[in-house]
Amino acid sequence: MLKKILVYGDSNTWGDNFITGRRIADDKQWINILRKKYNQKYLFLQEGLPGRLAGNDENIKRYKNGQDTFISTFRTNAPVDIIIISLGTNDLQLKYNKTSEKIISDLLWYKEKIEESFNDIEDRKKYFNNKMPKIIYILPINFDYKVNAKEIFNYECEIKRQEIIKYFKDARINAITSNNMNLFEDGIHLNNNGHETMAFLVDKELQKYE
């Protein structure tokens, strides 16, 4: 029986292609690279949405508020064996003016909500099959705050990104970090090489659970 991996993320989970304004080819998306490799072991549930936040700070396009839709998304796909939370980059945008502490809190919310649901006897039986899933974070990747994405991010955003990474490292929370990912010319989204690298990093993490 295939194990299920729920990947809840933003545009880099969805596969945003800056050049075309659409999605990159299915077989180039990091989730589908892994899906091909693990087709006899894992069922990858790709729940990515461009612009999705870790928190609920979007007041106009509210569908981008990650916390509002996570529980329903999880329960729709449950039970799952692994949950990958790939969020936080959009929260770093200048327009949201969020502190690193607030973004960290919003990211930790997902782990806390899963644990809270697992501790509910009825939920544990229905949505977990009495087994707590592994939770892995993909922390915000590098962005070009100096040139191509300078209207969206600045140096302070990068400082906050590093503070988030440091917190997860110090707290020893399962997290994938990356600082040299290949991006499209917008300086934000993973290009084809970036997706290959992300697939490699996630693959390396998954091997810990073999």
C-alpha positions as CSV (number, residue, x, y, z in Angstrom):
1,M,0.0,0.0,0.0
2,L,1.3,3.4,-1.0
3,K,2.2,5.8,1.7
4,K,0.8,9.3,1.3
5,I,2.6,12.6,1.4
6,L,0.7,15.8,1.6
7,V,2.6,18.8,0.2
8,Y,1.0,22.1,1.3
9,G,2.7,25.0,-0.2
10,D,2.9,28.1,-2.4
11,S,3.8,28.8,-6.0
12,N,7.0,26.8,-5.9
13,T,4.9,23.8,-4.9
14,W,2.5,24.6,-7.7
15,G,5.2,25.0,-10.3
16,D,5.0,28.7,-11.3
17,N,6.8,29.6,-14.5
18,F,7.8,33.2,-14.6
19,I,8.6,33.1,-18.3
20,T,5.2,31.9,-19.5
21,G,3.1,33.1,-16.6
22,R,1.7,29.5,-16.3
23,R,3.0,26.3,-14.8
24,I,6.2,24.6,-15.8
25,A,5.9,21.3,-17.5
26,D,4.5,18.6,-15.2
27,D,7.6,16.4,-15.5
28,K,9.8,19.3,-14.4
29,Q,8.0,20.1,-11.2
30,W,9.9,18.8,-8.1
31,I,6.9,16.9,-6.8
32,N,6.5,15.0,-10.0
33,I,10.2,14.3,-10.2
34,L,9.8,12.5,-6.9
35,R,6.5,11.0,-7.9
36,K,8.2,9.3,-10.8
37,K,11.0,8.0,-8.6
38,Y,8.8,6.8,-5.8
39,N,5.8,5.7,-7.8
40,Q,5.8,2.3,-6.0
41,K,6.2,3.7,-2.5
42,Y,4.6,7.2,-2.1
43,L,1.5,8.9,-3.4
44,F,2.3,12.7,-3.5
45,L,-0.7,15.0,-2.9
46,Q,0.3,18.3,-4.5
47,E,-1.5,21.1,-2.8
48,G,0.3,24.2,-3.9
49,L,-1.2,27.7,-4.5
50,P,0.6,30.8,-5.8
51,G,0.7,33.5,-3.3
52,R,-0.3,31.3,-0.3
53,L,0.7,32.6,3.1
54,A,1.7,30.7,6.2
55,G,-0.6,33.1,8.1
56,N,-3.9,34.8,7.4
57,D,-2.7,38.3,6.5
58,E,-4.2,38.7,3.1
59,N,-7.3,40.8,3.3
60,I,-8.3,41.1,-0.4
61,K,-7.5,37.7,-1.9
62,R,-8.4,35.7,1.2
63,Y,-8.1,32.3,-0.6
64,K,-4.3,32.9,-0.2
65,N,-4.6,32.6,3.6
66,G,-2.9,29.3,4.4
67,Q,-4.3,28.6,7.8
68,D,-7.9,29.1,6.7
69,T,-7.8,26.2,4.2
70,F,-5.2,23.9,5.8
71,I,-7.5,21.8,8.1
72,S,-10.0,21.1,5.4
73,T,-7.2,20.3,2.9
74,F,-5.6,17.9,5.4
75,R,-8.9,16.2,6.3
76,T,-9.8,15.8,2.6
77,N,-6.6,13.9,2.0
78,A,-6.3,12.1,5.3
79,P,-4.9,9.9,6.6
80,V,-1.4,10.8,5.4
81,D,2.0,9.5,6.5
82,I,4.0,12.7,5.9
83,I,3.1,16.3,5.7
84,I,5.4,18.8,4.0
85,I,4.7,22.5,4.8
86,S,6.4,24.7,2.2
87,L,5.4,28.2,3.1
88,G,6.8,31.5,4.5
89,T,8.2,33.2,1.4
90,N,5.1,35.2,0.7
91,D,4.9,36.2,4.3
92,L,8.3,37.9,3.9
93,Q,7.0,40.3,1.3
94,L,7.3,44.0,2.2
95,K,3.6,44.6,1.8
96,Y,2.8,42.4,4.7
97,N,5.3,44.0,7.1
98,K,5.6,40.8,9.2
99,T,8.2,40.2,11.8
100,S,10.2,37.0,11.7
101,E,8.7,36.0,15.1
102,K,5.2,36.3,13.6
103,I,6.1,34.2,10.6
104,I,7.7,31.6,12.8
105,S,4.6,31.5,14.9
106,D,2.4,31.1,11.8
107,L,4.6,28.2,10.5
108,L,4.6,26.4,13.8
109,W,0.8,26.7,13.8
110,Y,0.6,23.8,11.3
111,K,2.5,21.4,13.5
112,E,0.5,22.5,16.5
113,K,-2.9,22.0,14.7
114,I,-1.9,18.5,13.5
115,E,-0.8,17.6,17.0
116,E,-4.0,19.0,18.5
117,S,-6.2,17.1,16.1
118,F,-4.2,13.9,16.7
119,N,-4.8,14.3,20.4
120,D,-8.6,14.3,19.8
121,I,-9.7,10.6,20.1
122,E,-12.3,10.8,17.3
123,D,-9.9,12.7,15.0
124,R,-7.1,10.2,15.7
125,K,-9.2,7.3,14.6
126,K,-10.8,8.9,11.6
127,Y,-8.1,11.1,10.1
128,F,-4.9,9.5,11.4
129,N,-5.5,5.8,11.6
130,N,-4.0,6.2,15.1
131,K,-0.6,7.2,13.7
132,M,0.9,10.6,13.9
133,P,2.3,11.7,10.5
134,K,5.9,13.0,10.1
135,I,6.0,16.8,9.6
136,I,8.7,18.3,7.4
137,Y,9.1,22.0,6.7
138,I,10.6,23.5,3.6
139,L,11.7,26.9,4.8
140,P,11.8,30.0,2.5
141,I,14.4,29.7,-0.2
142,N,16.7,32.5,-1.4
143,F,15.2,35.4,-3.4
144,D,16.9,38.2,-5.4
145,Y,16.2,41.1,-3.1
146,K,19.0,43.2,-4.7
147,V,17.8,43.4,-8.3
148,N,15.0,41.4,-9.9
149,A,12.7,41.1,-6.8
150,K,13.7,44.4,-5.1
151,E,10.2,45.8,-5.4
152,I,8.9,42.8,-3.3
153,F,11.8,42.0,-0.9
154,N,14.7,44.0,0.6
155,Y,17.7,43.2,2.7
156,E,15.5,43.3,5.9
157,C,13.4,40.5,4.4
158,E,16.5,38.4,3.9
159,I,17.6,39.0,7.5
160,K,14.1,37.8,8.6
161,R,14.5,34.7,6.3
162,Q,17.8,33.8,8.0
163,E,16.2,34.3,11.5
164,I,13.5,31.8,10.5
165,I,16.1,29.3,9.4
166,K,18.1,29.8,12.6
167,Y,15.0,29.3,14.8
168,F,14.1,26.0,13.2
169,K,17.7,24.8,13.3
170,D,18.1,25.7,17.0
171,A,14.7,24.1,17.8
172,R,15.7,21.0,15.9
173,I,12.5,20.9,14.0
174,N,12.5,18.8,10.8
175,A,13.2,21.4,8.1
176,I,14.8,21.6,4.7
177,T,16.8,24.8,4.1
178,S,18.4,26.1,0.9
179,N,20.2,29.3,0.1
180,N,21.5,28.9,-3.5
181,M,18.5,27.7,-5.5
182,N,18.3,28.5,-9.2
183,L,15.5,30.9,-10.0
184,F,13.7,32.4,-13.0
185,E,14.6,36.0,-13.9
186,D,12.0,37.3,-11.5
187,G,14.3,36.3,-8.7
188,I,11.5,34.4,-6.8
189,H,10.4,31.3,-8.5
190,L,12.4,28.0,-9.0
191,N,13.4,27.4,-12.6
192,N,13.8,23.9,-14.0
193,N,17.2,23.4,-12.4
194,G,15.8,24.8,-9.1
195,H,13.0,22.2,-9.2
196,E,15.6,19.4,-9.7
197,T,17.6,20.7,-6.7
198,M,14.5,20.8,-4.6
199,A,13.6,17.3,-5.6
200,F,17.1,16.2,-4.5
201,L,16.8,18.0,-1.1
202,V,13.4,16.5,-0.4
203,D,14.5,13.1,-1.6
204,K,17.4,13.3,0.9
205,E,15.0,14.0,3.7
206,L,12.6,11.3,2.8
207,Q,15.5,8.7,2.8
208,K,15.6,9.2,6.6
209,Y,12.3,7.5,6.9
210,E,13.1,4.5,4.6
